């Protein structure tokens, strides 16, 4: 993840570095205790010891396969009760991270004190059949690695660019374990380390970038009181448009390909979304949307530039007004003219508005003539003559 955010720094033409004050990103490192698969014979247990500091959060992800019911018993014990269990004496366990795992589960536990703890996975109810248990145990850590520091610093630089590019109220960003593979906007942004670790290594940078911009879309549209702030497809479109403005089509294509890879069981995904009121489109549809936007001929970035024009900082707005790409974008030109005293170069705002109104009137007249021709009210010759007169030919 060392270069996870650098792909966005090419947006210098859009996001001019500035000195806006903002709360930087916070980074909560994690330490993996176990990430393995165990084959547990009938009537036996596997033990995972660990040392935890008081207040540290332990996360567990388990998946069980085998036999008929795919179940194992899971218990978390402190050192004293682990000794009692080994001595076949009555013992107690922490209820927050104990129970029966049926297929798959995610559990979470906060250590009440410093000490040794033991996660116990038992297939002791089975008489004959063994079970595979895939275990991922990880905990919060107090020490940042060099890689953690690099990701945090790069994220801080990205936030500086965003705050310099947009007139935007302050918001916080954190990278931390969540117990789920996800990211959130509330409007503060949380990027879950579980999500980052789920990305393929060679695509992690691009996917992290896209997901962060997706969450930033929720945050920005919310803080600006714009419609669509809670719409997942709108957030995807915002992220795609922003990347295309920076000529990062490859990042959009990478995101499309990744979501396409998540479509192994569309029916199961659809049922799961219904059960939890998930408003994201199915992965296959997100992939199609992103692939279509990646091939956009420019309409997408023009629409989003027009919508966001009032929210760009003055320096970014000027660079866009000077950019030939946005030369015909009336919203950008009008907003820049408004902020620069009512004119854009030699073109008064009033003239630009009158021109737009004139174009709209001509378009409507041509539409009416075409409808009359299609309805048989005008002959071909009458239609061509009327059309030529309307456009001044």
C-alpha positions in Angstrom: 0.0 0.0 0.0 3.0 2.3 0.1 2.0 4.0 -3.2 -1.7 3.6 -2.7 -2.5 7.3 -3.1 0.1 8.5 -5.5 -2.0 7.9 -8.5 -4.1 11.0 -7.6 -1.3 13.4 -7.4 -1.3 13.8 -11.2 -4.4 15.9 -10.8 -2.2 19.0 -10.3 -4.1 20.8 -13.1 -7.3 20.4 -11.2 -6.2 20.4 -7.5 -3.7 23.2 -7.0 -1.8 22.7 -3.7 -2.9 25.1 -1.0 -2.8 25.6 2.7 -6.4 24.9 3.9 -6.6 23.8 7.5 -8.1 20.3 8.0 -8.0 17.3 10.2 -5.6 14.8 8.7 -6.0 11.1 8.4 -5.6 8.8 11.4 -4.2 5.4 10.9 -4.9 2.5 13.3 -2.3 -0.3 12.6 -3.2 -3.9 13.0 -1.1 -7.0 13.8 -2.1 -10.4 12.5 -2.0 -13.2 15.1 -3.1 -16.1 12.9 -4.1 -16.4 9.2 -4.2 -20.1 8.5 -6.3 -23.1 7.8 -6.6 -26.0 10.3 -7.9 -29.5 9.7 -9.5 -30.4 13.1 -10.1 -34.1 13.7 -13.3 -35.3 15.4 -13.1 -34.9 19.1 -10.1 -32.6 19.1 -9.4 -28.8 19.5 -6.9 -26.4 18.1 -5.5 -23.6 20.3 -4.2 -20.2 19.3 -2.4 -18.4 22.1 -1.9 -14.6 22.0 -0.8 -11.7 24.2 -3.1 -8.7 24.3 -2.7 -5.3 26.0 -5.6 -3.8 28.0 -8.0 -2.0 25.6 -6.7 -3.7 22.5 -9.5 -5.0 20.2 -9.2 -8.5 18.8 -11.0 -9.3 15.6 -11.8 -12.8 14.3 -12.9 -14.1 10.9 -13.7 -17.8 10.7 -15.0 -20.1 8.0 -15.8 -23.7 8.6 -16.1 -26.5 6.0 -16.8 -30.2 6.4 -19.2 -32.8 7.6 -23.0 -32.0 7.4 -23.4 -28.9 9.4 -20.0 -27.1 9.0 -19.9 -26.2 12.7 -17.2 -25.8 15.3 -17.2 -24.4 18.8 -15.2 -21.3 19.5 -14.2 -20.0 23.0 -11.8 -17.3 24.2 -10.3 -17.8 27.6 -7.8 -15.9 29.8 -4.8 -17.7 31.2 -6.4 -18.8 34.4 -9.5 -20.3 32.8 -7.3 -21.9 30.1 -5.4 -23.7 32.9 -8.7 -24.9 34.4 -9.9 -26.2 31.0 -6.6 -28.1 30.5 -7.0 -29.6 34.0 -10.5 -30.7 33.0 -12.0 -28.4 35.7 -15.0 -26.2 35.5 -14.0 -22.9 33.7 -15.6 -19.8 32.2 -15.0 -18.0 28.9 -15.6 -14.5 27.4 -19.1 -14.5 25.9 -18.2 -11.7 23.5 -16.0 -14.0 21.4 -17.4 -17.4 22.1 -20.1 -19.6 20.6 -20.8 -22.0 17.7 -19.5 -21.0 14.2 -21.9 -22.3 11.6 -20.3 -21.8 8.2 -18.8 -18.3 8.7 -18.6 -15.7 11.4 -16.9 -12.5 12.4 -16.4 -11.8 16.0 -14.9 -8.9 18.1 -13.5 -8.7 21.6 -11.8 -5.9 23.7 -9.2 -7.1 26.2 -10.1 -6.1 29.7 -6.5 -6.3 30.9 -2.9 -7.1 29.8 -2.2 -10.8 29.6 -2.2 -14.1 27.7 -5.4 -15.2 26.0 -6.3 -18.4 24.2 -8.7 -18.9 21.2 -10.0 -22.5 21.3 -11.5 -24.1 18.2 -13.1 -27.5 19.0 -14.6 -30.2 16.8 -15.4 -32.1 20.0 -19.1 -32.7 19.1 -18.2 -34.8 16.1 -17.7 -38.6 16.4 -16.0 -39.3 13.1 -15.8 -36.4 10.7 -13.1 -33.8 10.5 -13.6 -30.1 9.6 -11.5 -27.4 8.0 -11.4 -24.1 9.8 -10.0 -21.0 8.1 -9.0 -18.6 10.8 -7.9 -14.9 10.6 -7.2 -13.3 14.0 -5.8 -9.8 14.2 -5.7 -7.1 16.8 -5.1 -3.3 17.0 -1.5 -2.4 17.5 0.2 0.7 19.0 3.1 0.7 16.6 3.1 2.1 13.1 5.2 0.3 10.6 7.1 2.1 7.8 4.4 1.0 5.4 1.7 2.3 7.7 3.4 5.7 8.0 3.8 5.9 4.2 0.1 5.2 3.6 -0.9 7.7 6.3 1.4 10.4 4.9 0.2 9.8 1.3 -3.5 10.0 2.5 -2.7 13.3 4.3 -1.3 14.7 1.1 -4.4 13.6 -0.9 -6.7 15.3 1.7 -4.6 18.4 1.4 -5.1 18.4 -2.4 -8.9 17.8 -2.0 -9.3 20.6 0.5 -7.2 22.9 -1.7 -9.3 22.0 -4.8 -12.7 22.2 -3.3 -14.5 24.7 -0.9 -15.4 22.0 1.5 -16.3 21.9 5.2 -13.9 19.9 7.4 -14.2 16.1 7.8 -12.1 13.4 9.3 -10.6 10.3 7.6 -9.4 7.2 9.4 -7.9 3.9 8.3 -8.7 1.3 10.9 -10.0 -2.3 11.5 -13.8 -2.5 11.4 -14.5 -6.2 11.7 -16.1 -6.1 8.2 -14.8 -5.7 4.7 -16.2 -2.3 3.9 -15.7 1.5 3.9 -18.1 4.2 5.3 -19.0 7.9 5.1 -20.9 9.5 7.9 -19.8 12.1 6.5 -16.4 11.3 8.2 -14.7 8.7 6.0 -13.6 5.3 7.4 -11.5 3.0 5.2 -11.4 -0.5 6.8 -8.1 -2.3 6.8 -10.0 -5.5 6.1 -11.1 -4.0 2.7 -7.6 -2.9 1.9 -6.2 -6.3 2.6 -8.9 -8.0 0.4 -7.6 -6.2 -2.7 -5.1 -8.1 -5.0 -1.6 -6.7 -4.3 -1.0 -5.4 -7.9 -4.4 -3.6 -8.0 -4.5 -2.4 -4.4 -3.4 1.2 -5.2 -6.0 1.8 -7.9 -8.8 0.1 -5.9 -8.0 2.0 -2.7 -8.1 5.2 -4.8 -11.4 4.4 -6.4 -13.1 3.4 -3.1 -11.8 6.4 -1.3 -13.2 8.7 -4.0 -16.5 6.8 -3.8 -16.7 7.6 -0.1 -15.5 11.1 -0.7 -18.5 11.6 -3.1 -20.9 10.7 -0.3 -19.2 13.1 2.1 -18.9 16.0 -0.4 -22.4 15.8 -1.8 -23.7 15.5 1.8 -21.7 18.6 3.1 -22.8 20.6 0.0 -26.5 19.6 0.5 -26.6 18.3 -3.0 -29.1 15.5 -4.1 -27.7 12.0 -4.6 -25.5 12.0 -1.5 -26.8 8.7 -0.3 -27.0 7.1 -3.8 -24.3 4.5 -4.4 -24.4 4.7 -8.2 -24.0 8.5 -8.0 -21.0 8.0 -5.8 -19.5 5.6 -8.3 -20.2 8.0 -11.1 -18.6 10.9 -9.2 -15.4 8.8 -8.6 -15.3 7.8 -12.2 -15.7 11.4 -13.4 -13.1 12.7 -11.1 -10.6 10.1 -12.2 -11.4 10.8 -15.9 -10.8 14.5 -15.3 -7.3 13.5 -14.2 -6.9 11.2 -17.2 -6.9 8.2 -15.0 -9.1 5.9 -17.2 -7.0 2.9 -16.2 -8.1 3.2 -12.5 -11.7 3.2 -13.6 -11.1 0.1 -15.8 -9.3 -1.6 -12.9 -12.3 -1.0 -10.6 -14.7 -2.3 -13.3 -12.6 -5.5 -13.7 -12.4 -6.0 -10.0 -16.2 -5.7 -9.5 -16.7 -8.1 -12.4 -14.5 -10.6 -10.5 -17.0 -10.4 -7.6 -19.9 -11.8 -9.6 -19.4 -15.6 -9.0 -23.0 -16.0 -7.6 -25.3 -13.2 -8.7 -28.4 -14.8 -7.2 -26.8 -15.2 -3.8 -25.5 -11.6 -3.9 -29.0 -10.3 -4.8 -30.6 -12.2 -2.0 -28.0 -11.0 0.5 -28.6 -7.4 -0.5 -32.3 -7.7 0.0 -31.8 -9.1 3.4 -29.6 -6.3 4.7 -31.1 -3.4 2.6 -27.9 -2.9 0.7 -28.4 0.0 -1.8 -25.3 -0.8 -3.9 -26.0 -2.1 -7.4 -25.1 -5.7 -8.0 -21.4 -6.2 -8.7 -22.1 -7.1 -12.3 -24.0 -3.8 -12.8 -21.3 -1.7 -11.1 -18.8 -3.3 -13.4 -20.9 -2.5 -16.5 -21.4 1.1 -15.3 -17.7 1.7 -14.7 -16.8 0.1 -18.0 -19.2 2.4 -19.8 -18.0 5.5 -18.0 -14.4 4.6 -18.7 -15.2 4.8 -22.4 -17.1 8.1 -22.0 -16.5 10.7 -24.8 -16.3 13.6 -22.4 -20.0 14.2 -21.6 -19.6 12.7 -18.1 -16.8 15.1 -16.9 -18.6 18.0 -18.5 -21.8 17.3 -16.5 -19.9 16.8 -13.2 -17.8 19.9 -13.8 -21.0 21.9 -14.3 -22.5 20.5 -11.1 -19.4 21.1 -9.1 -18.5 24.5 -10.5 -19.7 26.5 -7.4 -17.6 24.3 -5.1 -14.2 24.5 -6.8 -11.7 26.9 -5.3 -10.9 30.0 -7.2 -7.5 28.7 -8.4 -8.9 25.4 -9.7 -11.8 27.2 -11.3 -9.4 29.5 -13.2 -7.3 26.6 -14.4 -10.4 24.8 -15.7 -11.7 28.0 -17.4 -8.3 28.3 -19.2 -8.4 24.6 -20.1 -9.6 23.9 -23.7 -11.4 20.8 -22.5 -13.9 23.0 -20.6 -14.0 25.9 -23.2 -17.6 25.2 -24.0 -18.7 24.4 -20.4 -21.1 27.3 -19.7 -21.3 26.6 -16.0 -17.6 26.7 -15.5 -17.3 29.9 -17.6 -20.2 31.6 -15.9 -19.0 30.7 -12.4 -15.5 31.9 -13.1 -17.0 35.1 -14.6 -19.1 35.6 -11.5 -16.1 35.4 -9.2 -13.9 37.5 -11.4 -16.1 40.5 -11.6 -18.8 39.6 -14.2 -16.7 38.9 -17.3 -14.7 36.1 -18.7 -12.1 37.6 -20.9 -13.9 39.7 -23.4 -17.2 37.8 -23.0 -19.7 39.4 -20.6 -21.8 37.0 -18.5 -25.0 38.6 -19.9 -23.9 37.9 -23.5 -23.1 34.3 -22.7 -26.5 33.8 -21.0 -28.3 35.5 -24.0 -26.3 33.2 -26.4 -27.4 30.1 -24.4 -31.0 31.3 -24.4 -30.9 31.8 -28.1 -29.4 28.4 -28.7 -32.1 26.8 -26.6 -34.8 28.7 -28.5 -33.4 27.6 -31.9 -33.2 24.0 -30.7 -36.8 24.1 -29.6 -37.9 25.6 -33.0 -36.1 22.8 -34.9 -37.7 20.1 -32.7 -41.2 21.6 -33.4 -40.5 21.6 -37.1 -39.3 18.0 -37.1 -42.5 17.0 -35.2 -44.7 18.8 -37.7 -42.9 17.1 -40.6 -43.1 13.6 -39.0 -46.8 14.2 -38.4 -47.4 15.0 -42.1 -48.2 18.7 -41.5 -45.2 19.8 -43.6 -44.0 18.4 -46.9 -40.3 17.6 -47.3 -39.8 20.8 -49.3 -41.7 22.9 -46.7 -39.8 21.4 -43.9 -36.4 22.0 -45.5 -37.3 25.6 -46.3 -38.6 26.3 -42.8 -35.5 24.6 -41.2 -33.1 26.7 -43.4 -34.9 29.9 -42.5 -34.7 29.1 -38.8 -31.0 28.5 -38.8 -30.3 31.5 -41.1 -29.2 29.5 -44.2 
